[in-house]
Amino acid sequence: MRRPEPKAVERLLEPDRILVSKTDKRGRITYGNKKFIEISGYSEEELLGAPHSIIRHPDMPKAVFKLLWDGIQSGEEINAYVKNLAKDGSFYWVYATVTPSFDSVSGEIIGYFSVRRAPDPAKVAKVTQLYRALLDAERGGGLAASEKLLVDILEKEGVSYDEFIHSL
Ligand SMILES: Cc1cc2nc3c(=O)[nH]c(=O)nc-3n(C[C@H](O)[C@H](O)[C@H](O)COP(=O)(O)O)c2cc1C
């Protein structure tokens, strides 16, 4: 499927709405609630079985997704601000919690799910600045450079990634 051309058109998620999606272990979408499907602009048929990166926005740094996957694959719950790309090229910011689903018998990870809400616009403004800096680092020195920048920022603040997200 062709990637939509990003447009400077923002869609705002109503404060009381929640976007839910589930994936298999590789990040292919296995479920999306009504609101998740609606805001994406894709049909349920287009979303089911597609990689979750179908709604990836080019303004999102790779380092954030690396941190996300490292966390959830080791069984942790990860919170992140994510800018997503809708099928019509518009974008929508979410505050996402992504977490593994475990098999009740073996305890192994069988997939992942994510719950997202409308983020606080003031926090989005701060995250936008951070992501711009990470993207710049990525353009110059690839993923290693943006990961290093993120680690440096956290070290300077003396906080973990999760504490940092909560402190915004
Ligand atoms: C449960 C779950 C939910 C995800 N939600 C999103 C999302 O809303 N937007 C997004 O761009 N990536 C999301 N991802 C991450 C994607 O799998 C992917 O890593 C990301 O879009 C970057 O694409 P890439 O890994 O092909 O570079 C999610 C992953 C999981 C496991």
The ligand as an ORCA input file, in Angstrom:
! r2SCAN-3c Opt
* xyz 0 1
  C       0.624     -2.960     20.359
  C       1.444     -2.043     19.494
  C       0.937     -0.805     19.141
  C       1.671      0.072     18.316
  N       1.112      1.270     17.990
  C       1.768      2.073     17.110
  C       1.168      3.289     16.688
  O       0.085      3.695     17.118
  N       1.867      4.028     15.776
  C       3.069      3.659     15.283
  O       3.632      4.373     14.445
  N       3.662      2.515     15.698
  C       3.032      1.724     16.595
  N       3.635      0.558     17.002
  C       5.033      0.294     16.588
  C       5.117     -0.348     15.228
  O       5.066     -1.750     15.408
  C       6.458     -0.004     14.536
  O       7.554     -0.421     15.309
  C       6.593      1.511     14.253
  O       5.492      1.999     13.548
  C       7.870      1.838     13.478
  O       7.901      1.179     12.283
  P       9.178      0.351     11.857
  O       9.447     -0.580     13.049
  O       8.795     -0.342     10.616
  O      10.261      1.377     11.692
  C       2.944     -0.323     17.839
  C       3.448     -1.583     18.195
  C       2.725     -2.428     19.022
  C       3.292     -3.766     19.394
*
